[in-house]
Amino acid sequence: MSVPEQVDRILLTAAIVLVLVAGLLLLVRIWRGPSMLDRAISLDVIAALIIAGLGAKSAVALDSFYFPIMMVLAFLGFTGSVGIARFIAVRDRPAATVPSRAPGPDPDETKEGPQ
């Protein structure tokens, strides 16, 4: 095995380890996330990590079989994120309130009193 091949193996192994560590940290964020939005973002990043893992596996195997699968997963991750964001936006929309009158003199009143 030549030096460039050894460097490739070391870098790919490091990339796979980093993807796995990031996945574990994201699972912790999903488990402990204080809000629904934190969990939704974590799920979106996990989809990106799965795509990165498939890319690393494809690079290790020197096979392009996983590229279409990665494209489909990217599309599903994007549409899922948009759907979750729309759901959260509708759920967290503030209730419509009737604007109150500003304090100040009543336009129907004059200095002499009400008409």
Phi, psi and omega in degrees: 000131182279170181297314178299324178293322177294320178296319177300314180297317181296314181293320178293321177296318178296321179296318180295319178297316179296322177296318179294318178296317178297321177297319178295318178295324177291324176297323176297318180295323178294319182292317187256358187309129183289336182229166178294327180294321176300318180293320180295317179294322178297319178295323178294319180290327176296322176299319178294324178292324176296319177297318178295321177296319177294324176295320178294319178296321178295323179289322179294317183277352185053047184227136180262017182298327188274355182298313177297325178294320178296321179295317179295317178296323177295318178296315179294321177297318180295312181294325176296319179295318179296318179297316179295319180297320178293321178297315180293322180295320179289320182292322184265009180292132180291150180291146179288134180242152178277126180294136180271159179287142178288143178294146181152185182291144178285130181294341179278347182263146174247182181291338180280342182129183180293150181267000000 
